[in-house]
Amino acid sequence: MTDLLAKQKPFWEPGTAHGYHAVTFGWLAGELIRRVDPKKR
């Protein structure tokens, strides 16, 4: 799932708007935590 999110193109021109999506936030936060966890849990 995180690979798909990383490959996704922006919905608008970068720098012109911002957004938040509650469903994908958990995947992104989980990947960040997994990468900084020394045990890679």
C-alpha positions in Angstrom: 0.0 0.0 0.0 2.8 2.5 0.8 4.4 1.8 -2.6 1.1 2.7 -4.3 0.8 5.9 -2.2 4.4 6.9 -3.0 3.8 6.5 -6.8 0.6 8.5 -6.7 0.6 11.8 -8.6 -0.6 15.0 -6.9 -4.3 15.9 -7.4 -3.3 19.6 -8.0 -0.2 21.6 -8.9 2.3 21.4 -6.0 2.3 24.5 -3.9 -1.2 25.6 -4.9 -3.3 23.7 -2.4 -3.0 21.0 0.3 -5.2 18.2 1.6 -5.7 15.5 4.1 -7.2 12.0 3.7 -8.0 10.2 6.9 -7.9 6.8 5.3 -4.3 7.0 4.0 -2.9 8.8 7.0 -2.6 5.6 9.0 -0.7 3.8 6.3 1.8 6.7 6.0 2.2 7.1 9.8 2.6 3.3 10.2 5.4 3.2 7.6 7.2 6.1 9.2 7.1 4.3 12.6 8.2 1.0 11.1 11.2 2.6 9.4 12.4 4.4 12.6 11.8 1.3 14.8 15.2 -0.4 15.3 13.4 -3.8 15.4 11.4 -3.1 12.2 8.1 -4.2 13.8 
